[in-house]
Amino acid sequence: MNGDLHNNIYPKRGLSPVAAVTDNTAFVSEIVDTAGFDSVEFVILTGSLADADATFTVLFEDGAAANLSDNAAVADDYLLGTEALAGFTFAADNKVFKIGYIGTKRYCRVTITPANNTGNAFVAGVWLLGHPRTAPTANPPA
């Protein structure tokens, strides 16, 4: 294998693993700064999803302000994959989902909102920044 992914990605914390959510509280990712990179992907990891009818919808937002005070839902044309494909149901225990961004705004955030959730739901996420303008990327990431 000749490809060097290691020096050409920069993972950032998106959603830290935490105690299970037992209601419809949204999982809101960290805001990621895409400066210095030409691609960004959000990877969603599920653990046990105990409820028997819960659904989890994904919203991808972007903006030019570092605190996303100017946030707006990303147009489908700027997404790789869809928010629907990144969403999941109670049946998606221990799965991985992804959604990419090719828009022009510097800052991004993902919100995962449960509906009908009364059981334990474990969800985490990672931002993957790629195609760095300067490589190799730092290891470990800052």
C-alpha positions as CSV (number, residue, x, y, z in Angstrom):
1,M,0.0,0.0,0.0
2,N,1.5,3.3,-1.1
3,G,-1.0,6.0,-0.1
4,D,-0.2,8.2,2.9
5,L,-3.5,9.0,4.6
6,H,-1.8,9.5,8.0
7,N,0.1,12.7,7.1
8,N,-2.8,14.1,5.1
9,I,-5.7,14.1,7.5
10,Y,-6.3,16.0,10.7
11,P,-8.9,14.6,13.1
12,K,-10.6,17.0,15.5
13,R,-13.0,16.2,18.3
14,G,-16.6,16.5,17.2
15,L,-18.8,14.8,19.8
16,S,-17.0,13.3,22.8
17,P,-18.3,10.0,24.2
18,V,-20.5,10.9,27.2
19,A,-23.2,9.3,29.4
20,A,-26.2,8.1,27.4
21,V,-28.9,10.6,26.4
22,T,-32.3,9.3,27.6
23,D,-34.5,12.0,26.1
24,N,-34.6,14.1,22.9
25,T,-31.7,16.4,23.8
26,A,-29.7,17.2,20.7
27,F,-26.1,16.2,20.2
28,V,-24.3,19.4,19.0
29,S,-20.8,19.0,17.7
30,E,-17.8,21.2,18.3
31,I,-17.5,23.9,15.7
32,V,-14.6,23.0,13.3
33,D,-12.3,25.6,11.7
34,T,-11.5,24.4,8.2
35,A,-8.7,27.0,7.5
36,G,-5.7,25.3,5.9
37,F,-7.7,22.3,4.6
38,D,-9.6,21.7,1.3
39,S,-12.0,19.0,2.6
40,V,-13.9,18.2,5.7
41,E,-15.9,15.1,6.8
42,F,-18.0,14.4,9.9
43,V,-18.0,10.8,11.1
44,I,-20.7,9.7,13.4
45,L,-20.3,6.7,15.7
46,T,-23.2,5.1,17.5
47,G,-23.1,2.8,20.4
48,S,-26.1,1.1,22.0
49,L,-29.4,2.7,21.0
50,A,-31.8,1.2,23.5
51,D,-35.1,2.8,22.4
52,A,-37.4,0.8,20.2
53,D,-38.6,3.6,17.9
54,A,-36.2,6.5,18.2
55,T,-35.0,8.4,15.1
56,F,-31.9,10.6,14.8
57,T,-31.9,13.4,12.2
58,V,-28.7,15.3,11.1
59,L,-28.4,19.0,10.4
60,F,-25.2,20.4,8.9
61,E,-24.6,24.1,9.3
62,D,-21.8,26.5,8.2
63,G,-20.9,30.1,8.6
64,A,-18.1,32.7,8.4
65,A,-18.2,33.6,12.2
66,A,-16.0,31.6,14.5
67,N,-18.9,31.2,17.0
68,L,-21.3,30.4,14.1
69,S,-23.5,33.3,15.1
70,D,-24.3,33.5,11.4
71,N,-25.0,29.8,11.0
72,A,-27.2,28.5,8.2
73,A,-28.2,25.1,7.1
74,V,-25.9,23.9,4.3
75,A,-27.5,23.6,0.9
76,D,-27.5,20.1,-0.5
77,D,-25.2,21.1,-3.3
78,Y,-22.4,21.6,-0.8
79,L,-22.8,18.2,1.0
80,L,-21.2,15.0,0.1
81,G,-23.8,12.4,1.0
82,T,-27.0,13.7,2.5
83,E,-28.2,14.5,5.9
84,A,-30.8,11.7,5.5
85,L,-28.1,9.2,4.8
86,A,-26.1,10.4,7.9
87,G,-29.2,10.1,10.1
88,F,-30.2,6.8,11.7
89,T,-32.7,4.9,13.8
90,F,-32.8,2.9,16.9
91,A,-31.7,-0.1,14.8
92,A,-28.3,1.3,14.1
93,D,-26.4,0.0,17.1
94,N,-22.6,0.2,16.8
95,K,-22.6,1.7,13.3
96,V,-20.7,4.5,11.5
97,F,-22.2,7.2,9.3
98,K,-20.5,10.1,7.5
99,I,-21.3,13.4,5.8
100,G,-18.9,15.6,3.9
101,Y,-18.8,19.3,3.1
102,I,-17.5,21.1,0.0
103,G,-18.9,24.6,0.7
104,T,-17.1,27.9,0.9
105,K,-17.6,28.8,4.6
106,R,-14.8,28.5,7.1
107,Y,-16.7,27.1,10.1
108,C,-19.0,24.0,10.3
109,R,-21.2,22.3,12.9
110,V,-23.4,19.2,13.0
111,T,-26.4,18.7,15.2
112,I,-27.9,15.2,15.7
113,T,-31.5,15.4,17.1
114,P,-33.3,12.4,18.5
115,A,-37.1,12.0,18.3
116,N,-39.1,9.5,20.4
117,N,-36.0,8.6,22.4
118,T,-36.7,7.3,25.9
119,G,-33.9,4.8,26.1
120,N,-30.1,5.1,26.3
121,A,-28.5,6.5,23.2
122,F,-24.7,6.7,22.9
123,V,-23.4,8.9,20.0
124,A,-20.0,10.3,19.3
125,G,-18.4,12.1,16.4
126,V,-15.1,13.0,14.8
127,W,-14.2,15.8,12.3
128,L,-11.7,14.7,9.7
129,L,-10.0,17.6,7.9
130,G,-8.2,16.5,4.7
131,H,-6.2,17.8,1.8
132,P,-4.1,20.0,3.9
133,R,-2.4,23.0,2.3
134,T,0.7,22.2,4.3
135,A,1.6,18.6,5.0
136,P,2.5,16.6,6.9
137,T,-0.1,17.3,9.5
138,A,0.8,17.4,13.2
139,N,0.9,14.2,15.2
140,P,-0.7,14.1,17.7
141,P,-3.2,16.7,16.4
142,A,-3.5,19.8,18.6
